[in-house]
């Protein structure tokens, strides 16, 4: 009788937990839907006025009620790609060193320093970029400066996630490779990287999303040139989060609608990046399982 009562309580507990989890998941979806609906609704005036020119024109002139977001979209993607190109090799190298090479006495301080770097406020990075990179290293306020600052900011994020993923590699796989005569690098290439590929891709994509959404640090160092579309690293530019932060307080009417439209574009790009990341991760997992 007592066993029956315990099973009954466990069943009710499982049911309550299941519905709580479902409610939490639905709440996230509802919040996302509300954000998308509200922002899209507020952006409709500029979408109706500008049409496709909102995405194809680089001219942004609030006094003339003309709003072209192409320069901002380019600046956002360009600086984020620069950041990823700089941060990924460093992040993966540090993650592999911490998990596969570093002695025990060095591993803990390194992990602590990486975690500490991740919590530094973004405005501190921005000010450092203005004072050091722009002035003393001659980078100026440019795409390059913004890319370097973003790379520094996303390196601890990618490194921490990559480290956690790499540490899930089965010890038997690593020891088996070493027992067959593989060097440490050959063991990493044959056992660690194939097992961790999906998680590493997810870590990189998360860093990319973080880089695209950064506001204050980029606003301080990118140069605020809205109509510039060039691959020249040392040219000034602009990004969507930065222009929203700089102009939203003084904007009204159609101008504010245009800034909200930039937020919608950034929201859509971020969702697409995450969907692509999930697809790549699933494909990598299927390959590693031989499916």
C-alpha positions as CSV (number, residue, x, y, z in Angstrom):
1,X,0.0,0.0,0.0
2,X,2.8,2.4,0.9
3,X,4.6,1.6,-2.4
4,X,1.4,2.3,-4.3
5,X,1.1,5.7,-2.6
6,X,4.7,6.6,-3.5
7,X,4.1,5.6,-7.1
8,X,1.0,7.8,-7.2
9,X,2.8,10.8,-5.8
10,X,5.7,10.2,-8.3
11,X,3.2,10.1,-11.2
12,X,1.6,13.4,-10.0
13,X,5.0,15.0,-9.6
14,X,6.0,13.9,-13.2
15,X,2.8,15.3,-14.6
16,X,3.2,18.6,-12.8
17,X,6.8,18.9,-13.9
18,X,5.9,18.1,-17.5
19,X,3.2,20.8,-17.7
20,X,5.6,23.3,-15.9
21,X,8.2,22.6,-18.6
22,X,5.7,22.9,-21.4
23,X,4.4,26.2,-19.9
24,X,8.0,27.6,-19.7
25,X,8.7,26.6,-23.3
26,X,5.4,28.2,-24.5
27,X,6.2,31.3,-22.5
28,X,9.5,31.8,-24.4
29,X,7.6,31.3,-27.7
30,X,4.9,33.8,-26.7
31,X,7.5,36.4,-25.7
32,X,9.3,36.0,-29.0
33,X,6.0,36.3,-30.9
34,X,5.1,39.4,-29.0
35,X,8.5,41.0,-29.7
36,X,8.2,40.2,-33.4
37,X,4.6,41.4,-33.6
38,X,5.1,44.6,-31.8
39,X,8.3,45.6,-33.6
40,X,6.9,44.7,-37.0
41,X,3.8,46.7,-36.3
42,X,5.8,49.8,-35.3
43,X,8.0,49.4,-38.4
44,X,5.1,49.2,-40.8
45,X,5.1,53.0,-41.6
46,X,8.7,53.0,-42.9
47,X,8.2,49.7,-44.7
48,X,5.1,51.1,-46.5
49,X,6.9,54.3,-47.4
50,X,10.3,53.0,-48.4
51,X,9.5,49.5,-49.6
52,X,12.4,47.5,-50.9
53,X,14.6,50.7,-50.8
54,X,14.8,50.3,-47.1
55,X,17.1,47.3,-47.7
56,X,18.8,48.2,-51.0
57,X,19.7,51.9,-50.5
58,X,22.6,53.1,-48.4
59,X,21.3,56.7,-48.1
60,X,20.1,57.6,-44.6
61,X,18.8,61.1,-44.3
62,X,16.3,61.8,-41.5
63,X,15.7,65.4,-42.5
64,X,14.6,64.3,-46.0
65,X,12.6,61.3,-44.6
66,X,14.6,58.9,-46.6
67,X,15.9,55.8,-44.8
68,X,18.1,53.2,-46.5
69,X,19.5,50.5,-44.2
70,X,22.0,48.8,-46.5
71,X,25.0,50.6,-45.0
72,X,24.0,49.5,-41.5
73,X,23.3,46.0,-42.5
74,X,26.7,45.8,-44.2
75,X,28.5,47.3,-41.2
76,X,26.9,44.9,-38.8
77,X,27.7,41.8,-40.9
78,X,31.2,43.0,-41.8
79,X,32.4,43.8,-38.3
80,X,30.9,40.5,-37.0
81,X,32.7,38.5,-39.6
82,X,36.0,40.3,-38.8
83,X,35.4,39.4,-35.2
84,X,34.7,35.8,-35.9
85,X,37.7,35.5,-38.2
86,X,40.0,36.8,-35.4
87,X,38.3,35.2,-32.4
88,X,37.7,31.6,-33.6
89,X,41.4,30.5,-34.1
90,X,42.4,32.0,-30.8
91,X,39.3,30.6,-29.0
92,X,39.8,27.1,-30.3
93,X,43.5,27.2,-29.6
94,X,43.0,28.3,-26.0
95,X,40.2,25.7,-25.5
96,X,42.5,22.9,-26.8
97,X,45.4,24.1,-24.7
98,X,43.3,24.3,-21.5
99,X,41.7,20.9,-22.0
100,X,44.5,18.9,-23.7
101,X,47.9,20.5,-22.9
102,X,47.9,22.8,-19.9
103,X,49.1,21.3,-16.6
104,X,46.7,21.2,-13.7
105,X,48.3,24.2,-11.9
106,X,47.8,26.4,-14.9
107,X,44.4,25.2,-16.1
108,X,42.4,26.7,-13.2
109,X,43.9,30.2,-13.4
110,X,43.4,30.3,-17.2
111,X,39.7,29.3,-16.9
112,X,39.2,31.9,-14.1
113,X,40.8,34.7,-16.3
114,X,38.6,33.7,-19.3
115,X,35.5,33.9,-17.1
116,X,36.6,37.2,-15.7
117,X,37.1,38.6,-19.3
118,X,33.6,37.5,-20.2
119,X,32.0,39.7,-17.5
120,X,33.8,43.0,-18.3
121,X,31.2,45.6,-19.4
122,X,31.1,46.3,-23.1
123,X,31.5,50.0,-22.5
124,X,34.9,49.4,-21.0
125,X,36.0,47.6,-24.1
126,X,34.7,50.4,-26.2
127,X,36.6,53.0,-24.2
128,X,39.7,51.0,-24.4
129,X,39.3,50.7,-28.1
130,X,39.0,54.5,-28.4
131,X,41.9,55.3,-26.1
132,X,44.3,52.6,-27.3
133,X,43.5,51.0,-30.6
134,X,42.2,54.2,-32.3
135,X,44.9,56.6,-31.0
136,X,48.1,54.6,-30.2
137,X,47.8,51.8,-32.8
138,X,46.6,54.0,-35.6
139,X,43.5,52.0,-36.5
140,X,41.2,55.0,-36.1
141,X,37.5,54.6,-35.7
142,X,36.9,52.0,-38.3
143,X,35.6,48.5,-39.2
144,X,38.9,47.1,-38.1
145,X,38.7,48.7,-34.6
146,X,35.2,47.5,-34.2
147,X,36.1,44.0,-35.4
148,X,39.0,43.7,-33.0
149,X,37.0,44.9,-30.0
150,X,34.2,42.4,-30.9
151,X,36.8,39.7,-31.3
152,X,38.1,40.3,-27.8
153,X,34.5,40.3,-26.4
154,X,33.4,37.1,-28.0
155,X,36.7,35.1,-27.5
156,X,35.8,34.1,-23.8
157,X,32.3,33.1,-24.9
158,X,33.5,30.8,-27.7
159,X,36.4,29.5,-25.6
160,X,34.2,28.6,-22.6
161,X,31.7,26.8,-24.8
162,X,34.4,25.1,-26.9
163,X,36.1,23.9,-23.7
164,X,33.0,22.4,-22.3
165,X,32.3,20.6,-25.6
166,X,35.9,19.3,-26.0
167,X,35.8,17.9,-22.5
168,X,32.9,15.7,-23.4
169,X,35.1,13.6,-25.7
170,X,35.3,10.1,-24.3
171,X,38.5,9.3,-22.6
172,X,38.6,5.8,-24.3
173,X,38.7,7.5,-27.7
174,X,41.6,9.7,-26.8
175,X,43.5,6.9,-25.1
176,X,42.8,4.6,-28.0
177,X,44.3,7.0,-30.4
178,X,47.4,7.5,-28.3
179,X,47.8,3.7,-27.8
180,X,47.9,3.3,-31.6
181,X,50.9,5.6,-31.7
182,X,49.2,8.9,-32.5
183,X,50.9,12.1,-31.4
184,X,48.9,14.5,-29.3
185,X,48.0,16.6,-32.3
186,X,47.0,13.5,-34.3
187,X,44.8,12.4,-31.3
188,X,43.1,15.8,-31.2
189,X,42.5,15.7,-35.0
190,X,41.3,12.1,-35.1
191,X,39.3,11.9,-31.8
192,X,38.6,15.2,-30.2
193,X,37.7,17.5,-33.2
194,X,35.3,15.0,-34.9
195,X,33.5,14.3,-31.7
196,X,33.2,18.0,-30.9
197,X,32.5,19.4,-34.3
198,X,28.8,20.1,-33.8
199,X,29.3,21.8,-30.5
200,X,32.1,23.9,-31.8
201,X,30.0,25.1,-34.7
202,X,27.3,26.1,-32.2
203,X,29.8,28.0,-30.1
204,X,31.1,29.9,-33.1
205,X,27.5,30.8,-34.2
206,X,26.7,31.9,-30.7
207,X,29.7,34.2,-30.8
208,X,28.6,35.5,-34.2
209,X,25.2,36.4,-32.8
210,X,26.8,38.1,-29.9
211,X,29.0,40.1,-32.2
212,X,26.1,41.2,-34.4
213,X,24.1,42.4,-31.4
214,X,26.7,44.4,-29.6
215,X,25.9,48.1,-29.3
216,X,27.8,50.4,-27.1
217,X,31.4,49.2,-27.7
218,X,30.8,49.3,-31.5
219,X,29.2,52.7,-31.4
220,X,32.3,54.1,-29.7
221,X,34.8,52.8,-32.2
222,X,33.2,52.2,-35.6
223,X,33.2,55.8,-36.8
224,X,29.4,56.5,-37.5
225,X,29.6,56.8,-41.3
226,X,26.2,55.5,-42.4
227,X,26.7,55.5,-46.2
228,X,30.0,53.6,-46.4
229,X,30.0,50.2,-48.0
230,X,33.6,49.1,-48.6
231,X,35.8,46.2,-47.8
232,X,38.5,48.6,-46.7
233,X,39.3,47.6,-43.1
234,X,40.3,51.1,-41.9
235,X,37.3,52.9,-43.3
236,X,34.7,54.2,-40.9
237,X,31.3,52.6,-40.9
238,X,28.1,52.0,-38.9
239,X,26.1,49.1,-37.6
240,X,22.4,48.6,-36.9
241,X,22.7,48.4,-33.1
242,X,24.9,51.4,-33.0
243,X,22.6,53.7,-35.0
244,X,19.6,52.6,-32.9
245,X,21.4,53.5,-29.7
246,X,22.7,56.8,-31.1
247,X,19.5,58.1,-32.7
248,X,16.5,56.5,-30.9
249,X,16.3,59.1,-28.1
250,X,15.9,62.1,-30.5
251,X,13.8,60.3,-33.1
252,X,10.1,60.7,-33.8
253,X,7.5,59.6,-36.3
254,X,8.8,57.9,-39.4
255,X,12.4,58.3,-38.2
256,X,11.6,56.2,-35.1
257,X,9.8,53.7,-37.3
258,X,12.9,53.4,-39.4
259,X,15.0,52.6,-36.4
260,X,12.6,50.0,-35.2
261,X,12.7,48.6,-38.7
262,X,16.5,48.2,-38.2
263,X,15.7,46.3,-35.0
264,X,13.4,44.0,-37.0
265,X,16.1,43.3,-39.6
266,X,18.6,42.5,-36.9
267,X,16.1,40.3,-35.1
268,X,15.5,38.3,-38.4
269,X,19.2,38.0,-39.1
270,X,19.9,36.7,-35.6
271,X,17.1,34.1,-36.0
272,X,18.5,33.0,-39.3
273,X,22.0,32.6,-37.9
274,X,20.6,30.5,-35.1
275,X,18.6,28.3,-37.5
276,X,21.6,27.8,-39.7
277,X,23.7,26.9,-36.6
278,X,21.2,24.4,-35.4
279,X,21.0,22.8,-38.9
280,X,24.8,22.5,-39.1
281,X,25.0,21.0,-35.5
282,X,22.3,18.4,-36.3
283,X,24.1,17.5,-39.6
284,X,27.4,17.2,-37.8
285,X,25.9,15.0,-35.1
286,X,24.4,12.7,-37.8
287,X,27.7,12.4,-39.5
288,X,29.5,11.6,-36.3
289,X,27.0,8.8,-35.6
290,X,27.2,7.5,-39.2
291,X,23.5,8.2,-39.9
